[in-house]
Amino acid sequence: MIWAWLVGKVGKLVAAAIAAVVLVLAVVGPFWLAYHMGWTARDAQALHEAKDARIAALAQLLAFGEQVNGIVGDYVLRRGQGEIVYRTLKQEVPRVVTVYRTAPGAAPQPLPQCLFTRGFLRVWDAALMPRPADGAGGADQAAEHTDPTDGDDLIAEGLDQQTVLVNHVENAELTHNDRLQCAAAIEFLKTLPGGAR
């Protein structure tokens, strides 16, 4: 009997404990579940926003790449066009420095030889690549410089018109290419955030 009584009391205690747990779960469970679902929804929203941000950044990067490709393509096209123009000009040099006409329809005559002095070449080179007047260019540049008042500046150098004109065409081509590079660099800077100022 004691045994039955003990089993009855333990059974009631277990039943009461189970009822208490069920009651706690019934009261606390919905709050916990609501909190847990809300946190998961916030996480899902954050992941979705991060994915959207990555897609937008990738689209922006692709657009930037297309702009840069356009700038590079334009530069290459213009440089190629310039090479054709300057090649054609160099081919014309021998014709325009060997003969001339005194009037339209007159027979071509040999063009007189033109003399270029060392001073002419010094001024020509100085105009292409200016050097500091204070001698900051170094010993090599100082050695190349001749005094315009000494007699060496007036000595004929022995260059002909063809050499000087070809040099001019080559320098013009280099200048043209430098301008194209600067223009392409400016266009590239305009594509960066904030653009070129």
Order of alpha helices (4+ residues) and beta strands (2+ residues): alpha-beta-beta-alpha-alpha-alpha
